[in-house]
C-alpha cells in the first residue's frame, strides 16, 4: 500500500522584500550626488581608425 505524501508548506521567511531592500540600503548607502565618470567610453572603432592612420603615416614617411 502506498504512503500518503505530506504536503510541504513553503518557507515563510521573517524577512520580506521591503525589509531586505532597507537592510541593503543601510549597509550599502547610495551616495546623494551621482559621481561623474572619468571621461567618455573607449571606442574600439575609433581606435582602429587612429591606428591605421598612424601606420599609414609611418609607412609613407
N, CA, C and O atoms as a DFTB+ gen file, in Angstrom:
244 C
 N C O
     1  1       0.820      -1.184       0.000
     2  2       0.000       0.000       0.000
     3  2       0.876       1.264       0.000
     4  3       1.860       1.346       0.736
     5  1       0.511       2.231      -0.821
     6  2       1.312       3.447      -0.961
     7  2       1.081       4.400       0.204
     8  3      -0.027       4.539       0.721
     9  1       2.177       5.053       0.594
    10  2       2.059       6.038       1.666
    11  2       1.543       7.355       1.102
    12  3       1.765       7.689      -0.061
    13  1       0.861       8.079       1.947
    14  2       0.403       9.405       1.541
    15  2       1.565      10.379       1.637
    16  3       2.347      10.339       2.588
    17  1       1.670      11.244       0.655
    18  2       2.717      12.256       0.689
    19  2       2.280      13.402       1.589
    20  3       1.119      13.812       1.595
    21  1       3.236      13.897       2.338
    22  2       2.951      15.053       3.183
    23  2       3.106      16.305       2.333
    24  3       4.068      16.449       1.579
    25  1       2.148      17.200       2.470
    26  2       2.254      18.466       1.745
    27  2       3.237      19.356       2.482
    28  3       3.108      19.599       3.682
    29  1       4.225      19.837       1.735
    30  2       5.209      20.726       2.335
    31  2       4.762      22.167       2.157
    32  3       4.409      22.597       1.059
    33  1       4.783      22.876       3.223
    34  2       4.422      24.286       3.157
    35  2       5.655      25.072       2.739
    36  3       6.779      24.717       3.092
    37  1       5.438      26.127       1.994
    38  2       6.542      26.978       1.556
    39  2       7.179      27.682       2.729
    40  3       6.560      27.886       3.773
    41  1       8.436      28.051       2.532
    42  2       9.143      28.748       3.605
    43  2       8.498      30.099       3.860
    44  3       8.213      30.855       2.932
    45  1       8.280      30.380       5.099
    46  2       7.768      31.693       5.475
    47  2       8.888      32.420       6.189
    48  3       9.048      32.311       7.404
    49  1       9.657      33.159       5.416
    50  2      10.802      33.866       5.975
    51  2      10.364      35.099       6.745
    52  3       9.375      35.741       6.392
    53  1      11.082      35.419       7.768
    54  2      10.775      36.596       8.572
    55  2      11.143      37.872       7.826
    56  3      10.639      38.952       8.134
    57  1      12.036      37.735       6.830
    58  2      12.496      38.915       6.113
    59  2      11.717      39.062       4.806
    60  3      11.811      38.217       3.916
    61  1      10.965      40.121       4.708
    62  2      10.220      40.391       3.484
    63  2      11.112      41.140       2.494
    64  3      12.233      41.527       2.824
    65  1      10.608      41.336       1.289
    66  2      11.383      42.027       0.260
    67  2      11.711      43.456       0.629
    68  3      12.821      43.928       0.385
    69  1      10.747      44.146       1.219
    70  2      10.991      45.548       1.588
    71  2      12.018      45.648       2.709
    72  3      12.805      46.593       2.752
    73  1      12.009      44.674       3.616
    74  2      12.994      44.676       4.693
    75  2      14.388      44.435       4.137
    76  3      15.345      45.090       4.548
    77  1      14.504      43.497       3.205
    78  2      15.806      43.219       2.594
    79  2      16.334      44.451       1.879
    80  3      17.527      44.751       1.934
    81  1      15.428      45.170       1.202
    82  2      15.828      46.371       0.479
    83  2      16.337      47.439       1.444
    84  3      17.361      48.074       1.192
    85  1      15.612      47.637       2.556
    86  2      16.042      48.649       3.520
    87  2      17.333      48.239       4.207
    88  3      18.161      49.090       4.531
    89  1      17.513      46.945       4.433
    90  2      18.739      46.445       5.039
    91  2      19.917      46.698       4.105
    92  3      20.987      47.110       4.554
    93  1      19.729      46.459       2.823
    94  2      20.771      46.699       1.825
    95  2      21.149      48.174       1.783
    96  3      22.328      48.517       1.699
    97  1      20.146      49.040       1.842
    98  2      20.417      50.472       1.788
    99  2      21.145      50.958       3.028
   100  3      21.948      51.888       2.954
   101  1      20.869      50.330       4.179
   102  2      21.546      50.757       5.401
   103  2      22.988      50.271       5.434
   104  3      23.851      50.937       6.006
   105  1      23.260      49.116       4.828
   106  2      24.629      48.588       4.826
   107  2      25.445      49.118       3.649
   108  3      26.667      49.228       3.746
   109  1      24.779      49.447       2.537
   110  2      25.457      49.985       1.353
   111  2      24.748      51.269       0.932
   112  3      23.976      51.255      -0.027
   113  1      24.991      52.368       1.622
   114  2      24.267      53.611       1.312
   115  2      24.593      54.137      -0.083
   116  3      25.739      54.091      -0.532
   117  1      23.567      54.630      -0.747
   118  2      23.722      55.197      -2.080
   119  2      24.161      56.653      -1.915
   120  3      23.547      57.392      -1.146
   121  1      25.214      57.080      -2.626
   122  2      25.663      58.467      -2.483
   123  2      24.577      59.443      -2.933
   124  3      23.842      59.172      -3.883
   125  1      24.485      60.567      -2.251
   126  2      23.454      61.566      -2.546
   127  2      23.655      62.163      -3.931
   128  3      22.695      62.333      -4.682
   129  1      24.903      62.482      -4.272
   130  2      25.197      63.037      -5.584
   131  2      25.765      61.960      -6.484
   132  3      26.592      61.149      -6.069
   133  1      25.307      61.967      -7.717
   134  2      25.789      60.980      -8.680
   135  2      27.222      61.342      -9.075
   136  3      27.506      62.482      -9.443
   137  1      28.107      60.368      -8.995
   138  2      29.510      60.606      -9.322
   139  2      29.672      60.537     -10.837
   140  3      29.231      59.587     -11.483
   141  1      30.319      61.570     -11.391
   142  2      30.518      61.603     -12.838
   143  2      31.681      60.706     -13.244
   144  3      32.641      60.523     -12.497
   145  1      31.568      60.154     -14.447
   146  2      32.601      59.261     -14.954
   147  2      33.875      60.013     -15.291
   148  3      33.876      61.242     -15.364
   149  1      34.957      59.279     -15.497
   150  2      36.248      59.888     -15.772
   151  2      36.440      60.289     -17.217
   152  3      37.557      60.633     -17.605
   153  1      35.423      60.259     -18.010
   154  2      35.550      60.632     -19.417
   155  2      34.643      59.762     -20.260
   156  3      33.819      59.011     -19.739
   157  1      34.807      59.874     -21.585
   158  2      33.927      59.071     -22.426
   159  2      34.442      57.638     -22.526
   160  3      35.601      57.350     -22.230
   161  1      33.557      56.763     -22.948
   162  2      33.901      55.343     -23.022
   163  2      34.875      55.075     -24.168
   164  3      34.975      55.858     -25.112
   165  1      35.581      53.971     -24.068
   166  2      36.552      53.544     -25.078
   167  2      35.815      53.159     -26.346
   168  3      34.909      52.325     -26.307
   169  1      36.189      53.751     -27.467
   170  2      35.549      53.470     -28.742
   171  2      36.515      52.647     -29.590
   172  3      37.513      53.162     -30.093
   173  1      36.206      51.381     -29.737
   174  2      37.100      50.463     -30.437
   175  2      37.268      50.836     -31.910
   176  3      38.370      50.785     -32.456
   177  1      36.144      51.216     -32.546
   178  2      36.193      51.562     -33.965
   179  2      37.083      52.780     -34.197
   180  3      37.878      52.817     -35.136
   181  1      36.933      53.769     -33.328
   182  2      37.731      54.988     -33.445
   183  2      39.219      54.687     -33.253
   184  3      40.060      55.234     -33.967
   185  1      39.539      53.835     -32.307
   186  2      40.936      53.476     -32.043
   187  2      41.549      52.735     -33.229
   188  3      42.723      52.932     -33.541
   189  1      40.763      51.883     -33.892
   190  2      41.259      51.169     -35.075
   191  2      41.622      52.159     -36.174
   192  3      42.660      52.040     -36.826
   193  1      40.728      53.151     -36.365
   194  2      40.972      54.152     -37.403
   195  2      42.236      54.956     -37.094
   196  3      43.031      55.231     -37.993
   197  1      42.422      55.328     -35.844
   198  2      43.623      56.083     -35.442
   199  2      44.880      55.253     -35.693
   200  3      45.887      55.773     -36.174
   201  1      44.818      53.960     -35.366
   202  2      45.963      53.077     -35.551
   203  2      46.310      52.941     -37.030
   204  3      47.482      52.967     -37.404
   205  1      45.279      52.795     -37.876
   206  2      45.511      52.700     -39.315
   207  2      46.179      53.964     -39.850
   208  3      47.098      53.887     -40.666
   209  1      45.712      55.134     -39.386
   210  2      46.304      56.399     -39.820
   211  2      47.765      56.491     -39.403
   212  3      48.603      56.948     -40.179
   213  1      48.076      56.063     -38.189
   214  2      49.464      56.088     -37.712
   215  2      50.357      55.169     -38.542
   216  3      51.488      55.522     -38.873
   217  1      49.840      53.992     -38.873
   218  2      50.601      53.035     -39.684
   219  2      50.858      53.621     -41.075
   220  3      51.963      53.519     -41.607
   221  1      49.823      54.236     -41.654
   222  2      49.973      54.850     -42.983
   223  2      51.031      55.971     -42.949
   224  3      51.853      56.087     -43.858
   225  1      50.994      56.782     -41.899
   226  2      51.950      57.891     -41.780
   227  2      53.370      57.380     -41.621
   228  3      54.300      57.900     -42.236
   229  1      53.535      56.346     -40.782
   230  2      54.881      55.823     -40.546
   231  2      55.423      55.054     -41.743
   232  3      56.629      55.063     -41.987
   233  1      54.548      54.389     -42.493
   234  2      54.973      53.634     -43.676
   235  2      55.319      54.530     -44.844
   236  3      56.236      54.227     -45.607
   237  1      54.611      55.612     -44.994
   238  2      54.821      56.525     -46.119
   239  2      55.863      57.596     -45.809
   240  3      56.358      58.258     -46.722
   241  1      56.202      57.773     -44.528
   242  2      57.099      58.855     -44.146
   243  2      58.509      58.485     -44.213
   244  3      59.377      59.306     -43.916
